[in-house]
Structures are given as structure tokens and as C-alpha cells.
Amino acid sequence: MNTRQTHPALEQSARAEAWRGFLDILPLLGGAAPFAILIGSLAVDRGLTPTEAVLMSATVYAGGAQFIALEQWAEPLTLATGGLSIIAATALVNLRHVLMGAALAPHVARLPRRKRLFFVAIHTDETWAIALRRSAGPGLTTPYVMGMIIPFYLQWWLFTGLGAVSGAWIGDPAQYGFDFVFPAAFLTLILGFWRAIPDALGRQSIVIAVSLGVALAVHSLVEGPWYIFSAGLAGAATGAALWKPESGPEPA
């Protein structure tokens, strides 16, 4: 006989936390959906079937890397006909996750090991940013993390499938302004960070300015997605240089 029970208050608290995670990520679902639709449409245009496009999003689950891979896709794809360049480009663009993981590490340490590994395995730029913002306040809990990352993961491959089967009549997404939706989502995230800690607005502004300047400079001087990793590295280095430990209470 199973005598294990969960206290109703704990269940209610867990549901509330999961719901809070869903509400926090909800505005960004709309920002990612057009990008996923575009991925599905491009995948079919490059010769993939709708099923293969969905599997790509469900397993790779990296919008920037998928976009770069599809731009360089060739049929039949071999190492000689673009495979090596795709591997190199996607590895480079995803190097930012090393920096993101380092920033996230102290905030997920309290989560159970399996949940922590699940989170970092399917986290994205959006869920990473929301997690860091949450960490500045109440902190991360397992229900909150699951309520945030699972809907975002599901909608990514679902909308990829929609784009794969409807891409023929959608046409160029840019005519609807979909090409700006993804940058707009990141601008919103940056603004949210900028307002999160009022006493550090000056330092945050410097970090954002340095990252932007490096991204623009590298993008104009170097071909490929080097500007993404360079901007992230420059921003992280600037933030580390400007970081000041929080002052504790005066000793008695």
C-alpha cells in the first residue's frame, strides 16, 4: 500500500510556480513562433520533408544554428558539399552557450540533478534570460523551470511543422515583418535586464554598449557568425571587470 502523500499546500504552490513560469515565457512564445515557421519553410525549400524538419527542430533545437545550416544546405549533403562548413558554423554560433552556462550555473545549483541537466539540455536564449531575471528575485524552483522550458520547447517544433506544411502559401515572411520579430524579442529581453537592478543601470548600460559595439565591428570586418560569440565574450568580460560584490550589513 502506497502511503506517500503530497501536502495540498505544496501541490498548490508547485502549480502556482509552474503557472508563473508559463506566464513569464508566454510573451516570448509569440516572438519565437514566426522564426520556427520560417525554419520549417526553409527546411522544406532545401529538400527536407516536413517530418525531417520537425525532427530537426525537436533534436537540434537551436534556431540560429538551424538557420545557418539551412542556408548552407545542399542536396545531397556530404562533408565535401557543405557538411564541414555547417558543422564549423553551427559550433561557432553555439559557443555562446558556454558563457550562458557559466552565468546560469550558480542559479541552478539548488535544482535536483536530473531537472538541472534537463534544463541546461534544452534551454534557449529566451529561457536563459528569463531564468536569470527570476534568479535576481525569488530564485529558481523546479516547477517554475518546467513551466517555462517545456511550453517553449513544444511550440518550437510544432510551429516548425506548421511552417513546413504551409510554407508554400506563406511566401516571404519578411513581407509580414516576421524577419524583425526575433530581434525585437531580444531587444525586449535586454530592456528587461537593463531595468532589473536600478542601482546597476550604469554598469549594465556599459555592458550593453560594449557588446553592441563589438558585434557591429566584427560583423562588418569578419565573415560568418563570429560577431555573436565575440559580442557575448566582450559583454561577459566587461561585466566581470565592472562587477562589484554586494555590500553586506555593517559589522556590529
Secondary structure in CASP SS format (residue, H / E / C, confidence):
PFRMAT SS
TARGET T0000
AUTHOR 0000-0000-0000
METHOD secondary structure of the structure
MODEL  1
M C 1.00
N C 1.00
T C 1.00
R C 1.00
Q C 1.00
T C 1.00
H C 1.00
P H 1.00
A H 1.00
L H 1.00
E H 1.00
Q H 1.00
S H 1.00
A H 1.00
R H 1.00
A H 1.00
E H 1.00
A H 1.00
W H 1.00
R H 1.00
G H 1.00
F H 1.00
L H 1.00
D H 1.00
I H 1.00
L H 1.00
P H 1.00
L H 1.00
L H 1.00
G H 1.00
G H 1.00
A H 1.00
A H 1.00
P H 1.00
F H 1.00
A H 1.00
I H 1.00
L H 1.00
I H 1.00
G H 1.00
S H 1.00
L H 1.00
A H 1.00
V H 1.00
D H 1.00
R C 1.00
G C 1.00
L C 1.00
T C 1.00
P H 1.00
T H 1.00
E H 1.00
A H 1.00
V H 1.00
L H 1.00
M H 1.00
S H 1.00
A H 1.00
T H 1.00
V C 1.00
Y C 1.00
A C 1.00
G H 1.00
G H 1.00
A H 1.00
Q H 1.00
F H 1.00
I H 1.00
A H 1.00
L H 1.00
E H 1.00
Q C 1.00
W C 1.00
A C 1.00
E C 1.00
P C 1.00
L C 1.00
T C 1.00
L H 1.00
A H 1.00
T H 1.00
G H 1.00
G H 1.00
L H 1.00
S H 1.00
I H 1.00
I H 1.00
A H 1.00
A H 1.00
T H 1.00
A H 1.00
L H 1.00
V H 1.00
N C 1.00
L C 1.00
R H 1.00
H H 1.00
V H 1.00
L H 1.00
M H 1.00
G H 1.00
A H 1.00
A H 1.00
L H 1.00
A H 1.00
P H 1.00
H H 1.00
V H 1.00
A C 1.00
R C 1.00
L C 1.00
P C 1.00
R H 1.00
R H 1.00
K H 1.00
R H 1.00
L H 1.00
F H 1.00
F H 1.00
V H 1.00
A H 1.00
I H 1.00
H C 1.00
T C 1.00
D H 1.00
E H 1.00
T H 1.00
W H 1.00
A H 1.00
I H 1.00
A H 1.00
L H 1.00
R H 1.00
R H 1.00
S H 1.00
A C 1.00
G C 1.00
P C 1.00
G C 1.00
L C 1.00
T C 1.00
T H 1.00
P H 1.00
Y H 1.00
V H 1.00
M H 1.00
G H 1.00
M H 1.00
I H 1.00
I H 1.00
P H 1.00
F H 1.00
Y H 1.00
L H 1.00
Q H 1.00
W H 1.00
W H 1.00
L H 1.00
F H 1.00
T H 1.00
G H 1.00
L H 1.00
G H 1.00
A H 1.00
V H 1.00
S H 1.00
G H 1.00
A H 1.00
W H 1.00
I H 1.00
G C 1.00
D C 1.00
P H 1.00
A H 1.00
Q H 1.00
Y H 1.00
G C 1.00
F H 1.00
D H 1.00
F H 1.00
V H 1.00
F H 1.00
P H 1.00
A H 1.00
A H 1.00
F H 1.00
L H 1.00
T H 1.00
L H 1.00
I H 1.00
L H 1.00
G H 1.00
F H 1.00
W H 1.00
R H 1.00
A H 1.00
I C 1.00
P H 1.00
D H 1.00
A H 1.00
L H 1.00
G H 1.00
R H 1.00
Q H 1.00
S H 1.00
I H 1.00
V H 1.00
I H 1.00
A H 1.00
V H 1.00
S H 1.00
L H 1.00
G H 1.00
V H 1.00
A H 1.00
L H 1.00
A H 1.00
V H 1.00
H H 1.00
S H 1.00
L H 1.00
V C 1.00
E C 1.00
G C 1.00
P C 1.00
W H 1.00
Y H 1.00
I H 1.00
F H 1.00
S H 1.00
A H 1.00
G H 1.00
L H 1.00
A H 1.00
G H 1.00
A H 1.00
A H 1.00
T H 1.00
G H 1.00
A H 1.00
A H 1.00
L H 1.00
W C 1.00
K C 1.00
P C 1.00
E C 1.00
S C 1.00
G C 1.00
P C 1.00
E C 1.00
P C 1.00
A C 1.00
END
